[in-house]
Structures are given as structure tokens and as C-alpha cells.
Amino acid sequence: MPNPEYRPQIDSLRAVAVFAVMYSHFWDEASPWGHYGVRLFFVISGYLITGILIRSKEVARSQGALGVILVFYLRRALRIFPAYYVMLTLAAAFLPEIRTSLPWHAAYLSNVLFALNGNWDPWQLAHLWSLSVEEQFYLFWPLLIVLSPRQTLIPTLIGVILAAVAFRAAIMFYLPEGPARYVLTPAAFDALGAGALLAAIEASNRLTDVLRWRLAIASVAAIAIVAVSFTLQAAMFNFVLGDFLTVVPLVAVVCWASAGAKGLIKRLAENSVLRYLGRISYGIYLYHFPRTGRRLPVLRILRDAVSSARSDPVRDCGPGHGRGCRDLLALVGTTVEPPEGETVLHSYAGQKLTVGLGGKSGCRNKRSHFNNSR
């Protein structure tokens, strides 16, 4: 029997989000699309989880809030834990360098680890920061939603959203550099809270077509403001308010998908292949990154070939053109089979490549190619 709460177009949005992340990881690390993909995941999570919890409030009145919250935790654990811990087991078996940090990842504290260290090591598991954020969100969110009176829920959610802006403003002064600015859970409160606010408005029967169109217009305005601020290179504004403003179009997309877009968009968004990819997006996201620790993806080689062809590194290998030489060496490094027993650390244009006797090659990249978009 079909689930009346199922929104097929939301699954398609999940597919779009995960492939935005993969585009940034495997093709263009400087692209913001991976960051927006993760933020879209957060909005979707806030929307769906809050919707489930609001509907559970009716059950809580008759069966008790504690039972409802425990059932929520159990369902989340059964849905998330098996694939996650299988991945960690495989990663520990084949990637010895991640074993010392394994307790952090096993406890869903990857984001805290990266914040404390000030870097993304071990980079093979750097993508787990966002899953840690979501798991920490799952821990306290049921208490907030189930125990909050209905009349105060929307103001509470607005407060949660504003808390993210305040957190980013504060951390910009204390930690202007490093992953802590992005990976700590309060930094995601605006995306998670905005999705939750959408669910709360929907549950109160105030989500009308007029409101959807107003949200669409607000999205255009938000995108325009962010575009101007990036052009002006207003770093403080971009970090503190830019992320908040980019949540507006993401919420608008989720809002229209939840209602069911019509026409051509409906046909695209309800494509069976796209919906299937959305349903397995958690597994795709979970397993796509550690795999690159052993074998360089074809996409990365192709990307580097395009990049190097564009910059013409052969022509640039004369005096005063050290960057062109490094690009050429980096491209060669991507195609060299690693020595037996060594792990490939991706060699790509612009990184310091070490080439030794006996054909050994590798990339020394302390920062890792995993940036704030993950």
C-alpha cells in the first residue's frame, strides 16, 4: 500500500544533492556546488524529520512522549547504523592511516575531530562530518519538537535559525580559518531549522500557493544579494549571512517538491532512475569517498587533462613558469600506478608532487582536497 506521506520529488532532490557533492569531490574542488548539495541535504532532513515528529505528537499525547522519542531513535539507528559501521569496518581494514581516529568516527564525532585538529585528516573520512552533524541533530531534535507546545514551535524554530547566524558571526572572530567554521553542528542550524520551519508551517495548514510564490520571489532576491556580495568579496557577509541567504532558494525548492511540481519539471523530478538514485543517496554519499584512497577515479584524470590542456603546461615549462611544470608533473602523477603497498594520495594540478627514484610518485597534501563544501 503506497505511503500517503511519500513525496517522490524529494527523492529526486536527494539525487541532485549527492551528485552536486560528487561533482565537487571528483571534478572541481573549488566549486560551491558540493557545499550547496550538503546544505540541501540538511534542509531536506530538517523538513522530513520534523514532519515525522510533528505527526508523532498526537501519538505522544496518548502513549507518552518518551515512547515516541525512543521509537524515533530506534528507527533512525536501524536506517543509518548498518551501512555506516560496515563502511567504517572496511575503511579500517584497508586504510591503516584512519585507525587512530576510528573512535571519533564510530561515535559520530568526526566534525568535532576536524574542528579540534584544524584540518581534514584523515581525508578519506572527511565527508563524515556532515553525517556527524545529522546524527547530533537527531539526538536533541525529537526532544525539542515533541516537547515544545504547538503554539511556540514556529517561534522556537525561528530562534534556532537565527542561532546559526549568531554562531557563525562569533566563530568568525575566534576561528577565522579552518574547518570548525563549517563542521560544528550549530553552523548547520539555519539549514536544518529552515527545513523544520517549512514542515511546521505545512502542519499548521498555512503553506498556501501564495506563500510558495512569495518564497520563490524571496529566493531570487537572496541569490541576487549573494551574487553581489561575492562580486564585492565581502568575506564577513558571505560567511555569516551568505550561507543563511542561500538557504532560502533551497527551502523554496523543497517546498515546491513537497507540493509536487507540475508539467515538465514534474516529469523530470519523478523520473524513476532519479528517484531510485535519491533513495540510495545515503549509500552513495557514504561510500563514494573512501574508495578513492586506493584508485584514482577516471573523472579526476579527465578533469586534470582538461585543466592541463587549458593551461598548456608544456608551453609554460620554460623559465619563470614553475606552475605550468608542476601542473604537467601532477597530471603525469595521476596516471602512475602506486608502488606496492602504498596508498594513492591524489596528484592533480597545482599540488606539490614528489617524484623519486624507482618510479615512486605521490602527492603531499596536508590540507587534502576536501574543502568546506563537504
N, C-alpha and C positions, 0 to 999 in steps of 0.2 A: 504494500500500500504506500503510495507516494507521501512524502512528508510535506504537509501544507506550509511549513516554515522554510522549506528549501528554496534558495534563490540561485538559480543556475548561473546568472550573470556574475555573481560574486565569485564563483569558482573560476570563471574566466579572468576576473581581475587578479586572482591569486597567480594564475599562469603568467599574466603580464608582469606582475611584481617580481616573480622569481627569475624571469628571463631578463628583466632590467638589471637585476643583481649580477647575473651571469655575464651579461654584456660588459659590465664594468670590470668584473674579475678577469675575463678571458680576452677582452679586446681593448678596452680603453679605460685604464685605471683612473685617469683624470676626469672621466665623465661623471656628472652628478646623478646619472640615472640609477645607479646602484643604491645610492642614498635615498632617492625618492621611492625606489622599489621597497626598501626596508620600511620606510615611513608609511607606505601604502599597506604593507602587512600589519603594521601597528594599528592603523585606522580600522582595518577590517577586523582585527582581533578585538579591539575595543567595542566595535559595533556588535559583533556576533556574541561575544561573551556576556556583554551587558544585557543584550536581548534575552539570552537564556536565563540569566539571573533575575531579571525583572519578572519574567513569566513564572519563575520558581517562587517568587514572593507569595503568590497565592497559596502554594503548597505549604510554605513555611508557616502560614497562619494556622493551618490545621495540624501539621505534623511537627512543627518546631523548626526554628532556623538552623540549629546545629545539624540536624539530619540532612537538610537540603545542602548545606555547605560541605558536609562530608561526602555526600554523593557526587557533588561537583568535583571535588578533589580526586575522587576515585576515577571518575570518567576521564578527567584530564590525564591522570597518570597512565591509564590503560591506553590512551590515544598517543601519548608522547613518549613515554619512557622506553618501550621496547626498541624502537628504531634508534633512539638516541644512544642507549647503552651498548647496543650491538656495534654502532659506529665507533664509539669510544674504545671498545674492546679490539676491534680491527685496527684502529689507528695506533693503539698501544703496541699491538703485535708487530706491525710493520714499520712504525716510525719511532724508534727508541728515543729520539730527542724530545718527544712530548711527554714522556713518562713522569718526569719530575713534577710537572704541572697537572697531572691527571686528577688528583683530588679536587682541585679547583673546578675543573670542568665537570667532574662527576657530581659535584654539589651545586651545579648551575651558578657558579660564581666566576665564570670566565670574564665577564665585564669588569668585575672588581679586580681580578688579577691584572688585566691590561691597564686599568686605571692606576693601580699601585706601582706597576713596573714602568709606566710611561711609554710603553711600546707594545707591539703586536706579537711578541714571542710567546708561545710557538705559533708562527704564522699559519701553519697548516690547520690550526683550530681557531683562527681569528674570527671566522664567521659565527662562532658560537656565542659571541657577545649578545647578539640580538635575541637568541633563544633564551639566554640567561635573563635578559630584561623581561621577556614574556613570562617566564616561569616565576620570577619575583612578583610580577604583576598579578599572576594567578593566585599567589599566596594571600595577598591582602584584599584584592578586589571583591571577592564574594562577601567578605565581612562588611565592606563599605556599602555595597549595593543592597544586600539582603537586610541589613540592619538599619539602613537610612530610611526615615519616613518618606513616603512618596512625595509629599509637598516640598520637601527640602532637597530632593535628589538633584534636580536640574541646577539650582544654585551651587550645590556641592561640586558637581561636575565642572561647572564654570571655574570654580576655585582651583580645582585640580589642573585645569588647562593653564590658568594664569601662574600656577606654581612652577610649571616648566619654564615659562619665560623668566620668572624671578631667579630660578636656579641657574639658567644659562647666563643671566646678567652677573650673578655672583661669581660663578666659576670662571668667567672670562677674566676677572681681576686676579683671582688666586692661581688659576692654572690656564694661562693663555695658550699653552701648547700641549700637545699630547692627546691621547685617545679619551682621557677622562671626561673631556667636554662633551663627548658624544655617547659614550657607552654606559654611563651610570643611569640607572632607571629613571630618576626624576627628569632627565633630559628628554625622555620619551613621553612624559605625561600629557603633553599637548596633543600628540597624535593619538595615543590611547584614549585620552579623555574626550577628544573631539568625536571619535567613533562612538564612544559611550554616550555622549550627549545626543548624537543622532538617534541612537536606539531609544533613549529616554523620551525624546520628542515624539518619535514614532509611536511609542507605547501610550503616550498621552493623547493620541489622535489629533495632534497639532501639525503633523507633517503633510501639508497640503501642496498642491501643484504650484500655487503662488509662492510658497516658501522655497520650493525646489528651484524655481526660476530666479528668485532673489539670490539664492546660494550660487547659482550659475553666474549671475552678473557679478557677485562679490568675488568669485574665482577669477574672472577676467581682470578685475581691478587689482587683486592680490598679485597675480602674475606680472602685471604691468609695473607695480611698485617694486617687486623683487628684481625685475629685469633692469630697471633704472638704478637701483641700489648696487647691483653687481657691476653695472657700467661705470658707476662712480667709485667703485671699490670701497664702499663703506663697510669695512670689516666688522665693526661692532654691531651695526644694524643688521648686517647679513646673518651673523651668527645668532644674535639674541632674538630678533624679530623675523628675520628671513625664513627660518625654519617654521615659525608659527604661521606665517602667511602662506607658505607652500602647503600647509595642511588644508587650507580652505578648498582648493581645487580637488585635492584627494578625497575630502569628505563629500564634495559635490558628486564626484564620480561614483563613490559608494552609494550615495543617496539615490542617484538615478538608476544604478544597477539593482538596488534593492526593490525599487518600484517596478523595474522591468522596462528597459529602453525599448523603443518601437522601431519599426522599419528596418533599414539596412543594418543599423547598429545592433538591433535585436538578433538578426541572422548571424552577424559576426560573433556577438557575445555569447550566443547559445550554440555555437559550433561544438559538436561532440568531442572533437580532438582537443580543442582549447579547454573545454570543461574537464576532460579527463586529466590533462596536464595540471590544471588547477587543483584537482583532488589529490594528486600525488606531489604537489609543490613542496610540501614539508620534506618529503624524502629527497627530492631533487636538491633542495637547499642544503639539507643536512649532509649529503654525501658528495656534492659536486666539488668541494674544495680540497679535502684531504687527498683525493685521488691524484691531484696534480703534484703531490710530493714525489711521485715516482716516475711519472711520464708526462712530458710536456704536451698539452693539447695541440691539435693541428691548428685550431683557431689562433693560438698565440704565435705560432710560426708564421702563419699567413699574415697576421697583423703586423709582425715585425718586418716581414718582407715588404709590405705596402709602405710602412713607415720609412724604411731604409731607402726604398725606391724614390719616395717623395723627396727625401733629403739628399739623395745622390751621394752616399758616403764615400764611394770610390773617388769621385771628383774632389771631395773635401779632405782627402787624406794627405794633403800637402802641408807645408809649414803653416802653423797658425790655425790648423783645422783639427785639433785634437778630438773634438766632439764627434766629427764625422768618422774618424778612425775607431773611436770607441763604439759607435753605432754599428760599424761593419763587424768588428770583433764580437759584439754582443749578438748580432744576427747569426754569425757562424757558431757561436756558443749554443744557440738554441737547437742546432742540428747535430751536435756532438753527443754520442752515446756516453753516459756517465761511466766512470770506472766501476768495476765490480764492487758492490757493497756500499757505494756512495749514493746519497740522495741528491736528486736534481734540485738545486735552488735556481729558479728561473733566470735565464740570461736574456735580457731584452734591452732594447735601445736605451742608451742613457745611463746604464748602470756600470759599476766598476767590475770588469771581468778579469779574473786571474787565470792565466794560461801558463802551465808548467811543462817540464819535460815529460815525455811518456804519454802525451796526449791528454793530460788531465786538464779539465776545464771546469769552471764553476763560477757562480755569481755570489759575491759577498754583499749581501743586502741586509743591513741591520734593521732597517725600517720595515722591510717587507713590502710587497706591493698591495697590501691590504690597507686601504685608507678609510677615511671616515664614512664612506658610502656603504660600509658593511654593517 
